[in-house]
Amino acid sequence: MQDFFEFSLGARVLYQIGLAAELGQVISNALPQRRAFIVADKGVVQAGLLEPIKAGIAPVEIVGVFDDVPANSSVAKVAEAAEQARAAGADLLIAVGGGSPIDTAKGVRIVLTLGGSIPDYEGYNVIETPLTPLVAIPTTAGTGSEVTPIAVILDEAEHRKISIVSRYVTPDLAILDPMMTRTLPPRLTAATGMDALSHAIETYVSTENNPFSDSLALAAIDMIATHLRDAVHDGENIEARSQLLMAAAMAGIACGNSLFGVVHALSHAVGGKFPVHHGTANAIFLPPAMRFNSEVAPERYVRIARAMGVNVGGRSNAEVIADGIAAVHTLTADCGLPTRLRDVGVPREALPELAELAAVEPAIFNNPRPATPAELLAMLEEVW
């Protein structure tokens, strides 16, 4: 543990089944703004997830909807949405969706308030002023973006992902309503769930770990290991959906304070070059990253294995860690996700460049073990 650490709870979190249908009253009790601009994606619209929000939005007025968010939030789409929100006279943003719509809305609030373009704000604590209020309603149990001070946005021109970290980026309200995740298809339920698991595991072993983040991360690992298969195979299981939604937010709060590691460095590198779902990429990279890091943090990986349901009694650390890594791999496979890069369209000849990109990704600087491009390439080769 560090000699000094800071822990921030960030967003105000409200949980209730069906709460999204009461959004207008929730907002009016918490914020003075009344002219809302919604940021979503077409999947959210087609699933009918905006309907209960619209039905229960009074006394707040919806002044516009931007639903053209891509699978990976992009600089261009942030600029387009911000222009529309400004023209509509919006004083409040509502993000409805997974990580991409929420990160897009975070980008919109930055540009809407401060002007300029997203690359202007890349890095840590560049933003030091309050932004246009944001309410986040996740429709996936994965990124935890509804509670984090982090926005990750694709720069299409540079083929890389930009990370913006500031406490002012954190949404003002996070609305956790498991009914909003009920229609998520099995594959996306699996990928977003593994995304949340990667957050919890990475933050637990991060160089910035602390007892507050640790407790949230370990609880999230246990909840995901227990409930992800149920949610994938029975989307109507509201108890499983609820547990995953809370676990994703808990992992999000943890990683918002203690940050990421080599898994995210690799997945950001891949996601900047290829259209691979972020959660799927994280699931692929978790096992080799766990093996790599366990050499310097074996006790922590034993705790992770225990949270994954591995029997640790009377066994060596090496045995327990191996079973913990196997449990993560098995969970990925049981949920129907690919476990190799070749199966998601990443060509082998791209691996050296991806290793070089990952070596300079900001996420890697909090990894418990330094990783050279050669070591990163070995991890990429292992899962190709």
N, C-alpha and C positions, 0 to 999 in steps of 0.2 A: 504494500500500500504506500502511496505517496505521503510525504510529510505534511503537505498541504493540498487540499482539493476544494473545489467549488461544485455544488450540486444545485441545479435549477429544475423546478417542476414544470415551468413553462406554461403551456396552455391550460385553461380551465377545462376539465373533462366531465362530460355529462353522459351517463349511461341509462338507457331504458329501452325496452322493446317497444317499438312504435313511436319513439320520440321524434323522429324526423317529421312526422305528420303534425307536430305541434311546434314547428320551428319558429313561426312568427312570434309566438308568446315567449319562447325561450330567448330569442334575440331581444325582444322589447324589454325583458327583465334584466338583460345584461349590457346592452349597448344602446346608445342614443340614435345611431344611424338607421335610416329607413329606406334608402334607395339602393337596392341590391342588384348586383351583377353576378350571374351564375357562370362558373367555369366547369365544364364537364366534358365527356367524350361521347361519341355516337353510340357506343355500347350501353352507356348509362341511359341515354335517351330511349334507345330501342327496347331496353328492358322495362321501361315505364317508371324508372326510379325517381324521375323529377315530378311525377304526378302527385304523390302525397305531399311533397314539399310545396308545390304550387297551391294545393288545396288548403294547406295550413299556414300559409305565409303571412296573412294579415296579422297585424297592421303594417307589416313591411311590404314595400312595393318592389316587384321585379322589373327592372328597367332594361334588362337585356340578358341574353343567354349566348355564350360561346361554347359550341360543342364540337369544335374541330381540333381537339387535342389529340396528338399522335401517341403511339405506344411509348415513345420516349419524348418527354417534354423538350421542346426546342426553342432556341433563341427567336426564330422567326415567328413562331406561334405566340410566344409571350408578347412580342411587339404588336402583333395583330390584335390580340385580345385586349391589350392595354389601350390601344387606340380606340377600340369599340367601347370599352368601359368609360373612357374619358369623354367620348362624344355623347354617351348616354347620361352623363352627370352622376355616375355611381359614386356613392360614399361608403359602400360596403361590398365585400366580395364573399361569395359562397362557393366553395369548392365541393363538388360532388363526384366521387370516383375513387380510383386507386391512386398510387403514387404519382403518376404522370399528371392527371388533372390537379391534384393538390400542389405539386411542385410548380406547375404552370401558374396556378393562382398566386403562389408565393412570388413568382417572378413578376406577375402582373402588378401586385401590390407595390413591389419595389419600383418598377418603371412608372406606374401611375403616380406615386408619391414623389419620387426623386428625379424622374426623367432619365435620359440617356438610354443605354442598352445594357443587357444582362452582363456581357463581359466586363463592363466597367466596375462591377461589384464582386468579382471573383475573389475568393480568399476568406480569411478569418477576420471577423469584426470590422470589415470595411464599412458596413452600415451601422451607424450609431445614432439613429433617430427613429422614433415611432413611425409606423407605416399605416396605410389604409387598413381598417379592421378586416379581419378574415375569419370566417366560420368554415371549418372543415368537417365534411361528412364522409367518412370512408365507406366505400362499397366493396372493399377487399380487406382481408385481415393479413396484412403483409408489411408494407413499408413503414407504418407508424408515422408517416409524414405529418399526420394530423397533430402530432405533439412534439415535433422536432424543430430545432433551430436551423435546419439544413435544407437547402434546395439544390437538386442536381439536375442540370439542364444541358441538353445536347447542343453543342455548337456545330451546326451542319457544315459550315465552311471549313472548320479546322478538324473535323472528324474526331472530336474529343468531347468528354463531358466536363462541364464547368461545375465546380462545387462552391456554393455560397453558404457561409456559416455566420450567423448572427442571432442573438436572442430576439431581435426585433422581427426576424423572419417567422418565428413560431406563431401559429394561428392563435387568435384570441380565445376561440371556443372550439372544442372538439366534441362532436356529437356522435356517440357510439350507439348505434341502433342496429342490432343483428339482423333485423328484417331487411335492411339495405344490402346485406351480403347474401341473402337467401337464393338469389337467381344466378350467382356467380357459377360458371361452368366448372366441372371437376378439375380440368387441367389448370385453370387459373387459380382455383382454390388451392391446389397443390403448390403451384409456383409461388404464389404470394405467401403461403404458409411457410415454405422453405426460406423465403426472403426474411420473414420475421425470425425464424430459427437462426439464420446466419447473423442477424443483428445481435441476438442474445448471446450467441457463442463468441462472436468477435469482441463484443464490448466487455465480456467477462474476463477475457485474457489480454485486453488492451493495456498498454503502458499507463493509461489514464484511469484504470479501474479504481473503484472506491467501494466501501461497504454499502452505500445506498444503491449504486448501479448494480452491484453484485446481487443483491437480494432480488431486485426486479428481473435481472437477466436469468437467474437460476429458476425462479418461479415461471417465467415465460417458457424456458426450455421444457420444463415438466408439463406445462399445459399444452404446448404444441405437440410434444411426443405422445401425449395421452389422447388428444382430440382431433389431430389433423386427418388421420385416416377416416374417422367417422364422418367428418364434414365433406371429404372428397367423395366418399361412396354414398352419402345420403345428405344432399344439400338442404333438405327440409329439417334436419336435426338442429333445432334452434339452440339447444344447450351447447352442442359442439361449436356452432357458429358464434355464440356468445363468448365462450371460453377463448376461441382463437382471436376474436376482435379485441378482447381485453389483453390477451398475451401480446398481440402486435403492438398495442399502445404502450404496454409496460416495457417491451423491448425497445420501442422507439424512445421513450423517456431515458432509458439506460444508455442507449447509444448516442442520444443527443448530448449526454454529459461525458461519456467515456470514449465515444468515437469508434472507428472501425479498424481494419487491418488488411492483411494480404488478400483475403477473399474478395473484398470490395475493390482493392486495387486491380486485381485481375479482371473482375466482372465489369468494372468501369472501362478498362482498356478494350475488352471484347465488345461491350455495348456501344462504344464510340465508333467502332469499325463495322460491326455486323448487327443485323436486326434480331438480336437474341434477347428474350425476355430476361430482365434483370434478376428476378427470383430464380429462374431456371439456371442462369449462369452461376449464381451463388451456390445453388444446390450441387452443381457439378464440381465447384472448386472447394467446397467444405472439406471433404475427406483428405485430399493432399495437403491442404493448409493445416488441418489439425495434426497430421503426422509431422509436418515440418515444425510447427510451433511447440508440440508436446515435448520436444527435447529440452526446451528451456523453461517450460511451465507445467511439469508433469502433475503436480498436485491439483492445479486448476482443471486440467483435463480429466482427472479422476472425478472431480465434483461434477463436471459436465456429463460424464458417463453415468453417474448416479442419477442425475436429473433426467437422463434419457431412459432410465429404467434398468440399467445394467446392475447386476449383482456385484458388489465390491467386497463382500466379506471374505477375509482370509486369502485374498488373491494379490498378486504383485501389481504394482502400478502399470507395468507394461501390458499385462493381460487385460486389465480393466480399460486402459486407454484404447487398446486395439478393439475391444468389444464396443466401446463408445463410438469409435469411428465407423465400425461396421453397422451399428444401430442407425447412424445418420444415413449411411449409404442405403440400407434396407428401407428406411422410411421414404427416401427419395424414390426408390424403385416401386415400393408398394403403392405409392400415390400416382404412378404412371408417368413419371418424369424421366427424360433422358439422363444418362450419367456420363456421356462422352461428348466432347466438342464436335466430333465429326457428325454426330446425329443432329446438331443444330446449325449446320451449314458453315462451320469455321474450317477453312482449308489449312492443311498442315503447314504449307509454305508461309502462312501468316504468323506462325507462332513466334519466331524470333522478334519480329516487330512488336507483337503484343507484349512480350517480355520486357522490352525496352520501355514501352509506354507505361506498363505497370510499375516499373522501377521508380518512376518519377510522379506517380499518382499520389496526391495528398493523403489518401487513406492509408498508405503503407507506412507512414511515419509513426503511427501509433501501434504498429505490430510488435509483439513482444520479442521477436527475433528479426534482426536485419536480414533482408533478402537481396541478393545480388541478381542482376539480369540472368546469369547462368542458372541460379537456383529457381528463379521464376520460370525460366524456360523448361527446366526439369519437371516442374509441377504441370505446366501446360502439356508437355509431352505425355505425362502420366495419364492425363484424362482425355487425350485426343482420341 
